[in-house]
Amino acid sequence: MPLHRLTTITIGVPDVDAAAAYYTEFGLTPLGDNAFATSDGGEQFRLTHSTQRRLVEIGVGVDDPDDLDRVQRQLDALSLDTERSDDSLTATEPIAGFKAVVSIAPRIEQKIVDPTPYNGPGRVDRPDSRAPGIERQGQVVPHKLGHVVIGSTDQAATQKFFTDGLGFKISDTVPSMAAFMRCSTDHHNVLVQQAPLNFLHHTSWQVDDIDEIGRGAMAMLEGNPERHVWGLGRHHIGSNFFWYLKDPAGNFSEYYSDIDCIVDDALWKPGVWEGARSLFNWGPPPPPSFLMPEDLAALMTGSHSSE
């Protein structure tokens, strides 16, 4: 597909220093000027000051100027203004007001990591040795930014911006509630859900396997149990293992592994899902604060601030 990755997202928070400390502990690498990198994606995250937490900018990578021309024609057809340079195109999403920057960017090349050996019934893939997950030490470091989930007061319009405007493809839907959309071979890179206000729900970061999810989350919760939101579990849509935590501004951040990948569009049939099955296959039920973050009422009145 002409699009191939998420590049960098920028989120606004009231207390940049507190958020920077959180995401450094989460495993992102500080680059200076409140920018952060993943191990495989390079710079993929930025923080900026805002009176309320919000998504400021989302970046999408393409291969060449022809791809930029195509996206510009699509945005022009929606009567949306754009700013164009030799290697990028910027447009403002009309509902939530965040910027989308489509830029010529290198594709993420991830090194092939040997599969984690798991013993199974009648199958000994890990003879005479302990599980590697229990022997690992050191900080968990995300490989890449996987996806971003956005709450929109007009889910259909924001979805149209991503699909008809930018060229995202729909992988699965929950009618009148959410659309799972991709700009890469990952099952989804953006999810837009219907919400009472426009806000950033969560960012999601790829790690090796379920052991890294557990190690990362437990390290984040040591001494800070209030960071826990939801997990450990496996989603049904997308199939990925997950554990959600909360940053100081109230944004959720997810460690994930083992997401569905759509390599051949012709072999994938988008599904339509209803009810709890759309959220998770197994694990603890989602808490009310995951479905409706506790600070939304304050965000709606403009009274939320951690300063």
C-alpha positions in Angstrom: 0.0 0.0 0.0 1.2 3.6 -0.6 1.2 4.3 3.1 3.6 2.1 5.1 4.0 3.3 8.8 3.3 5.7 11.6 6.2 8.0 11.8 6.0 10.3 14.8 3.1 11.5 17.1 3.0 14.6 19.2 0.9 14.8 22.3 0.2 17.8 24.5 0.3 17.5 28.3 0.1 20.1 31.1 3.3 18.8 32.8 5.9 17.9 30.2 8.6 17.0 32.7 6.4 14.5 34.5 5.3 12.9 31.2 8.9 12.8 29.9 10.0 10.9 33.0 7.1 8.5 32.6 7.8 7.6 29.0 11.5 7.3 29.7 10.7 4.8 32.4 8.3 3.1 29.9 11.3 2.4 27.7 11.4 5.1 25.1 14.8 6.7 24.5 15.1 10.4 25.2 16.6 12.4 22.3 16.5 15.8 23.7 13.9 18.6 23.3 11.2 16.2 24.6 11.5 13.8 21.6 11.8 10.1 22.1 12.8 7.1 20.0 11.9 3.4 19.8 14.6 0.8 19.0 13.4 0.1 15.4 11.4 3.2 14.5 13.8 6.0 15.4 12.1 9.2 16.6 8.4 8.4 17.1 7.2 10.4 20.0 7.2 14.1 21.1 5.8 16.0 24.0 4.7 19.6 24.0 2.9 21.8 26.6 -0.8 22.0 26.5 -3.4 23.1 29.1 -5.2 19.8 28.6 -4.0 16.4 27.4 -4.6 16.0 23.6 -3.3 14.6 20.4 -1.4 17.4 18.6 0.0 15.7 15.5 0.2 12.3 13.9 2.7 11.4 11.2 2.3 8.8 8.4 5.1 7.6 6.1 5.0 7.2 2.3 7.7 6.1 -0.2 7.9 8.9 -2.8 6.4 12.2 -4.2 3.9 10.3 -6.2 2.3 9.0 -2.9 2.1 12.6 -1.7 0.4 13.6 -4.9 -2.1 10.9 -4.4 -2.9 11.9 -0.8 -3.2 15.5 -1.8 -5.8 14.7 -4.5 -7.7 12.7 -2.0 -7.7 15.6 0.6 -8.6 18.1 -2.1 -11.6 16.0 -2.9 -12.7 16.4 0.7 -12.2 20.2 0.4 -9.5 20.2 3.0 -6.7 22.7 3.0 -3.1 21.3 2.8 0.4 22.6 3.1 2.9 21.0 0.8 6.7 20.8 0.7 9.0 18.7 -1.4 8.9 15.8 1.1 5.7 16.3 3.2 2.1 17.2 3.2 0.2 18.6 6.2 -3.6 18.7 6.8 -5.8 19.4 9.8 -8.4 16.8 10.8 -11.7 18.8 10.8 -13.3 17.3 13.9 -10.6 16.9 16.6 -8.2 19.5 15.1 -5.0 17.5 15.2 -2.5 17.8 12.3 -1.7 14.9 10.1 1.7 15.0 8.5 2.3 12.7 5.6 6.0 12.5 4.7 8.5 10.6 2.7 10.1 8.3 5.2 12.2 5.1 5.2 10.3 2.0 5.9 10.8 0.3 9.3 13.1 -2.7 8.9 12.8 -4.9 11.9 15.5 -7.6 12.5 14.2 -11.1 12.6 14.2 -12.2 16.2 14.3 -15.9 17.0 10.9 -17.0 18.1 10.5 -17.4 21.9 10.6 -21.2 22.5 7.5 -22.4 24.3 7.0 -26.0 25.3 3.6 -27.5 24.4 1.7 -30.8 24.7 3.9 -33.4 23.1 6.3 -30.7 21.9 9.6 -29.8 23.7 10.9 -26.7 21.9 12.9 -25.6 24.9 14.7 -28.7 26.2 16.9 -28.7 29.4 16.6 -24.9 29.9 14.5 -22.4 31.8 12.1 -20.2 29.9 14.0 -17.2 28.6 11.4 -14.7 29.9 12.3 -15.4 33.5 16.0 -15.0 32.8 15.7 -11.6 31.2 16.9 -8.5 33.0 17.1 -4.8 32.3 14.5 -2.4 31.0 11.9 -3.3 28.4 12.4 -1.2 25.3 9.6 -0.9 22.7 10.5 -1.7 19.1 8.0 0.7 17.5 4.9 2.7 17.8 2.1 0.4 16.8 -1.1 2.3 16.9 -3.0 5.3 18.3 -6.6 5.4 19.5 -8.5 8.6 19.1 -11.9 9.6 20.6 -14.0 11.8 18.2 -17.3 13.5 18.6 -18.0 12.5 15.0 -16.5 9.1 14.5 -17.7 8.8 10.9 -16.1 12.1 9.9 -12.7 11.4 11.5 -12.8 7.9 10.0 -13.4 9.4 6.6 -10.4 11.7 7.0 -8.2 8.7 7.5 -9.7 6.5 4.9 -10.9 8.8 2.1 -8.3 11.5 2.8 -5.1 9.8 3.8 -5.7 6.4 2.4 -6.0 4.1 5.4 -7.7 0.7 5.0 -10.3 -0.7 7.3 -9.5 -4.0 9.0 -12.5 -4.4 11.3 -15.4 -2.4 12.6 -17.7 -2.1 15.6 -20.9 -0.5 14.1 -21.5 3.1 15.2 -18.6 2.9 17.6 -15.2 2.4 16.1 -13.1 1.5 13.1 -9.8 -0.2 13.1 -7.6 1.2 10.3 -4.2 0.4 9.0 -1.4 2.2 7.1 0.9 -0.8 7.3 0.7 -4.6 7.4 -0.2 -4.4 11.1 -3.9 -5.0 11.8 -4.5 -1.4 12.9 -2.4 1.7 13.3 -5.3 4.0 14.1 -8.6 3.4 15.8 -11.3 6.1 15.9 -14.0 5.6 18.5 -17.2 7.6 19.1 -16.8 9.8 22.2 -18.4 12.7 24.0 -15.4 14.9 23.2 -12.2 14.8 21.1 -9.3 13.3 23.0 -6.4 10.9 22.8 -7.3 7.5 24.3 -4.0 5.6 24.1 -0.8 4.9 22.3 0.4 1.4 21.8 4.0 0.1 21.7 5.3 -3.2 20.3 7.5 -5.4 22.4 8.9 -8.9 21.8 6.3 -11.2 23.5 4.0 -11.7 26.4 6.9 -11.9 28.8 8.1 -8.4 27.8 4.6 -7.1 28.3 4.5 -8.5 31.8 8.0 -7.4 32.7 7.4 -3.9 31.4 4.1 -3.5 33.2 5.4 -4.9 36.5 8.4 -2.6 36.4 6.1 0.4 35.7 3.8 -0.6 38.6 6.5 -1.1 41.2 6.0 1.7 43.6 3.3 3.2 41.3 0.2 0.9 41.4 -2.1 3.7 40.4 -0.6 3.5 36.9 -2.5 0.2 36.2 -5.5 0.4 33.9 -6.2 -3.0 32.3 -4.4 -6.2 31.7 -3.0 -8.7 31.2 -5.2 -10.0 28.4 -5.6 -10.7 24.7 -7.7 -8.6 22.4 -10.2 -10.3 20.0 -10.0 -7.7 17.2 -6.3 -7.6 16.3 -5.5 -10.6 18.5 -2.7 -8.9 20.4 -1.7 -9.4 24.0 -2.0 -6.2 26.0 -1.4 -4.4 29.2 -2.5 -0.7 29.6 -1.0 1.8 32.0 -1.7 5.5 32.6 0.7 8.4 32.2 0.6 11.5 34.6 -1.6 13.4 32.2 -4.2 10.7 32.0 -3.3 9.2 28.6 -3.1 5.4 28.4 -0.1 3.6 27.1 -0.1 0.0 26.0 2.6 -2.7 25.7 1.5 -5.2 23.0 2.8 -8.2 21.1 1.5 -10.7 18.6 -0.8 -8.5 16.6 -2.5 -9.8 13.4 -0.7 -8.8 10.2 -2.4 -8.3 6.9 0.1 -9.0 4.2 -2.3 -9.8 1.4 -5.4 -7.7 1.4 -7.2 -10.2 -0.8 -6.9 -12.8 2.0 -8.3 -10.7 4.8 -12.0 -10.3 5.3 -12.9 -7.3 7.5 -15.2 -8.3 10.3 -18.1 -6.6 12.0 -18.1 -7.1 15.8 -20.5 -6.4 18.6 -20.3 -6.2 22.4 -17.6 -7.3 24.8 -16.2 -9.7 22.2 -14.9 -6.7 20.3 -12.8 -5.6 23.2 -11.1 -8.8 24.5 -10.9 -12.5 24.1 -9.6 -13.3 27.5 -8.3 -11.4 30.6 -10.0 -9.3 33.3 -13.0 -7.4 32.1 -12.2 -3.8 31.1 -12.8 -1.3 33.9 -15.2 1.5 33.4 -12.3 3.9 33.4 -10.9 2.3 30.3 -14.2 2.7 28.4 -14.7 6.2 29.7 -11.5 7.7 31.2 -12.2 9.4 34.6 -11.0 12.8 33.5 -13.4 13.2 30.5 -16.0 15.2 32.4 -13.3 17.7 33.5 -11.8 17.8 30.0 -15.3 18.6 28.7 -15.6 21.6 31.0 -12.1 22.7 30.5 -11.2 22.4 34.2 -8.7 19.6 34.0 -5.1 20.5 34.5 -2.2 18.9 36.4 -0.3 22.2 36.8 
